[in-house]
Amino acid sequence: MSDAHDDAVLAAWRSNAAPWTRAVRSGGIESRRLITDRAIVEAVLRQRPREVLDLGCGEGWLARALSAHGIDVTGTDAIAELVEAARAAGAGERYLSLSYAQIAQGALDARYDVAVCNFSLIGEHDVEALVGALPALLGEDGRAIVQTLHPLAAGTELPYADGWRAGSWAGCDGDFADPAPWYFRTLGGWFALLERCGLRVVELEEPTHPRTGQPASLILIAQAKRGVS
């Protein structure tokens, strides 16, 4: 099930595919350059995977980074322009233009050692449908890894409760247009989402900013609960 907010997320990313690609490839996002890019690569590599599914892969930087370690990577994204950019810069990875709804409906007939969502779980209903499909996409002892904005870094001026919030391109260098809205989840909200989708959190990480000491992101590593296929 999708709604107007989820549709607005996709529309905003279509409009901003080009500046996003430039910002990522130029190192124009400080938090990624200093902290979060390295954190997600290390989290995936610790699992020693042979095959990785990069969900919401964007212009493909993470898929390329993992491929450089000899990992077989499949990247998916709903934004065709980002998939095209990933393919153009790729070095053996596989990229597919698929929405979360399509994946939830069974578009991928494969199992992976790791399914990673790096700052790509932005919406509500589309995200829940995707997360609900993850257990069936994980091989035996497979892991789902989610990196997202840490709830404490989302500001305290609004109530600490799950819900839609206005987006912003703050911290991103480039000629960005209208930002995508995003669905804020508390720490409890993330755990609840994974639990009802058949996943159990086995590790939690909170990468911190080297200067402020504040959490820059939240990384959740989960596995399918026994009996979930």
C-alpha positions as CSV (number, residue, x, y, z in Angstrom):
1,M,0.0,0.0,0.0
2,S,1.3,3.4,-0.9
3,D,0.0,6.9,-0.1
4,A,0.5,10.5,-1.2
5,H,3.5,10.9,1.2
6,D,5.3,7.8,-0.2
7,D,4.6,9.0,-3.8
8,A,6.0,12.4,-2.9
9,V,9.3,10.7,-1.7
10,L,9.7,9.1,-5.1
11,A,8.8,12.3,-7.0
12,A,11.4,14.3,-5.0
13,W,14.2,11.7,-5.7
14,R,13.4,11.7,-9.4
15,S,13.7,15.5,-9.5
16,N,17.0,15.4,-7.5
17,A,18.7,12.4,-9.0
18,A,21.4,14.4,-10.8
19,P,22.4,16.7,-8.0
20,W,22.4,13.8,-5.6
21,T,24.7,11.8,-7.8
22,R,27.1,14.8,-8.0
23,A,27.0,15.4,-4.3
24,V,27.8,11.8,-3.4
25,R,30.6,11.4,-5.9
26,S,32.2,14.7,-5.0
27,G,32.1,14.0,-1.3
28,G,29.8,16.9,-0.7
29,I,28.0,15.4,2.3
30,E,30.1,15.8,5.4
31,S,28.5,13.2,7.5
32,R,28.9,10.5,4.8
33,R,32.5,11.5,4.2
34,L,33.5,11.5,7.8
35,I,31.4,8.8,9.4
36,T,28.5,6.9,7.8
37,D,29.9,5.6,4.5
38,R,32.7,3.8,6.3
39,A,30.4,2.6,9.0
40,I,28.0,0.8,6.6
41,V,30.8,-0.7,4.6
42,E,32.4,-2.1,7.7
43,A,29.1,-3.4,9.1
44,V,28.5,-5.3,5.9
45,L,32.1,-6.7,5.6
46,R,31.9,-8.0,9.2
47,Q,29.2,-10.4,8.0
48,R,31.7,-11.9,5.4
49,P,29.0,-12.1,2.7
50,R,29.4,-13.6,-0.7
51,E,26.2,-12.0,-2.1
52,V,24.7,-8.7,-1.1
53,L,21.4,-7.0,-2.1
54,D,21.7,-3.2,-1.9
55,L,18.2,-1.9,-1.6
56,G,17.7,1.8,-2.6
57,C,21.2,1.7,-4.0
58,G,21.1,5.2,-5.5
59,E,24.0,6.0,-7.8
60,G,25.7,2.8,-6.7
61,W,28.6,4.0,-4.4
62,L,28.0,1.3,-1.8
63,A,27.6,-1.5,-4.4
64,R,30.9,-0.4,-6.0
65,A,32.7,-0.3,-2.6
66,L,31.5,-3.8,-1.7
67,S,32.2,-5.2,-5.2
68,A,35.8,-4.0,-4.7
69,H,36.1,-6.5,-1.9
70,G,35.1,-9.4,-4.2
71,I,31.4,-9.5,-3.2
72,D,28.7,-10.2,-5.7
73,V,26.4,-7.2,-5.4
74,T,22.9,-6.6,-6.8
75,G,21.6,-3.0,-6.4
76,T,18.0,-1.9,-6.8
77,D,16.4,1.5,-6.9
78,A,13.0,2.8,-8.0
79,I,14.6,5.9,-9.7
80,A,15.6,5.0,-13.2
81,E,18.0,7.9,-13.5
82,L,20.0,6.7,-10.4
83,V,20.1,3.1,-11.8
84,E,21.4,4.4,-15.1
85,A,24.1,6.4,-13.2
86,A,25.0,3.3,-11.2
87,R,25.3,1.2,-14.3
88,A,27.5,3.7,-16.1
89,A,30.0,3.8,-13.2
90,G,29.7,0.1,-12.3
91,A,32.5,-2.5,-12.4
92,G,30.6,-5.8,-12.5
93,E,27.7,-5.1,-10.1
94,R,24.1,-5.8,-11.2
95,Y,21.6,-3.0,-11.1
96,L,17.8,-3.3,-11.4
97,S,15.2,-0.6,-11.6
98,L,12.6,-1.9,-9.1
99,S,10.3,-0.2,-6.6
100,Y,9.9,-1.4,-3.1
101,A,6.3,-2.4,-4.0
102,Q,7.6,-4.6,-6.8
103,I,10.1,-6.2,-4.6
104,A,7.5,-6.8,-1.9
105,Q,5.4,-8.5,-4.6
106,G,8.2,-11.0,-5.4
107,A,10.2,-9.3,-8.2
108,L,13.4,-10.8,-6.8
109,D,13.6,-14.6,-6.9
110,A,16.9,-15.0,-5.0
111,R,18.4,-15.1,-1.5
112,Y,21.3,-13.1,-0.3
113,D,23.8,-13.3,2.6
114,V,23.1,-9.6,3.4
115,A,20.3,-7.2,2.4
116,V,21.4,-3.6,3.1
117,C,19.3,-0.5,3.3
118,N,21.6,2.5,3.6
119,F,19.6,5.6,4.4
120,S,17.0,4.3,2.0
121,L,14.1,3.5,4.3
122,I,12.4,6.9,4.0
123,G,8.7,6.2,3.6
124,E,6.0,4.5,5.6
125,H,3.8,2.0,3.8
126,D,6.2,1.2,1.0
127,V,9.0,0.7,3.5
128,E,6.9,-1.6,5.6
129,A,6.0,-3.7,2.6
130,L,9.7,-4.0,1.7
131,V,10.9,-4.9,5.2
132,G,8.1,-7.5,5.3
133,A,9.7,-9.1,2.2
134,L,13.3,-9.2,3.7
135,P,13.1,-12.6,5.5
136,A,12.3,-14.3,2.2
137,L,15.3,-12.6,0.6
138,L,17.8,-13.7,3.2
139,G,19.6,-17.0,3.0
140,E,20.3,-19.2,6.0
141,D,21.9,-17.0,8.7
142,G,21.5,-14.0,6.4
143,R,21.4,-10.5,7.8
144,A,19.4,-7.4,7.1
145,I,21.4,-4.2,7.8
146,V,19.7,-0.8,8.1
147,Q,21.5,2.5,8.5
148,T,19.3,5.5,9.2
149,L,19.4,8.9,10.7
150,H,19.7,8.5,14.5
151,P,16.5,9.5,16.2
152,L,18.5,11.9,18.5
153,A,19.9,13.7,15.5
154,A,16.5,14.5,14.1
155,G,15.9,17.5,16.4
156,T,14.0,17.9,19.6
157,E,11.6,20.6,18.6
158,L,9.0,18.0,17.6
159,P,7.4,15.3,19.7
160,Y,9.4,12.1,19.9
161,A,6.8,10.0,18.0
162,D,6.7,8.1,14.8
163,G,5.3,10.2,11.9
164,W,5.8,12.1,8.7
165,R,8.2,15.1,8.8
166,A,9.2,17.8,6.3
167,G,12.4,17.0,4.4
168,S,15.6,19.1,4.0
169,W,18.7,19.1,1.9
170,A,20.7,20.7,4.8
171,G,24.3,19.4,4.8
172,C,24.2,18.5,1.1
173,D,26.1,20.7,-1.4
174,G,24.4,21.1,-4.7
175,D,21.5,22.6,-6.6
176,F,18.7,20.5,-5.0
177,A,15.0,21.2,-5.5
178,D,12.1,20.4,-3.3
179,P,13.2,17.9,-0.6
180,A,11.4,14.6,0.0
181,P,9.2,14.2,3.1
182,W,10.4,11.4,5.4
183,Y,8.8,9.1,8.0
184,F,10.5,9.6,11.3
185,R,10.8,6.5,13.5
186,T,11.8,6.4,17.2
187,L,14.2,3.7,18.3
188,G,11.2,1.8,19.5
189,G,9.5,2.4,16.2
190,W,12.4,0.8,14.3
191,F,12.4,-2.3,16.6
192,A,8.7,-2.6,16.3
193,L,8.8,-2.4,12.5
194,L,11.5,-5.1,12.2
195,E,9.7,-7.3,14.8
196,R,6.3,-7.3,13.0
197,C,8.1,-8.0,9.7
198,G,9.7,-11.2,11.0
199,L,13.1,-9.8,11.9
200,R,15.0,-9.8,15.2
201,V,17.7,-7.2,15.9
202,V,21.0,-8.9,16.8
203,E,23.3,-5.9,16.8
204,L,22.9,-2.1,17.2
205,E,25.5,0.5,16.4
206,E,25.5,4.3,16.9
207,P,28.4,5.8,14.9
208,T,29.4,9.2,16.4
209,H,30.6,12.4,14.8
210,P,34.4,12.7,15.5
211,R,34.1,16.4,16.5
212,T,30.8,16.6,18.4
213,G,30.7,13.1,19.8
214,Q,27.0,13.0,19.0
215,P,25.4,10.0,17.2
216,A,25.4,10.5,13.4
217,S,23.4,7.4,12.5
218,L,21.8,4.3,13.8
219,I,22.8,0.9,12.4
220,L,20.5,-2.1,13.0
221,I,21.6,-5.6,12.1
222,A,18.8,-8.2,12.1
223,Q,18.1,-11.8,11.1
224,A,15.0,-13.6,10.2
225,K,13.2,-15.1,13.2
226,R,13.1,-18.9,13.3
227,G,10.2,-20.3,11.3
228,V,10.0,-17.2,9.1
229,S,10.8,-17.9,5.4
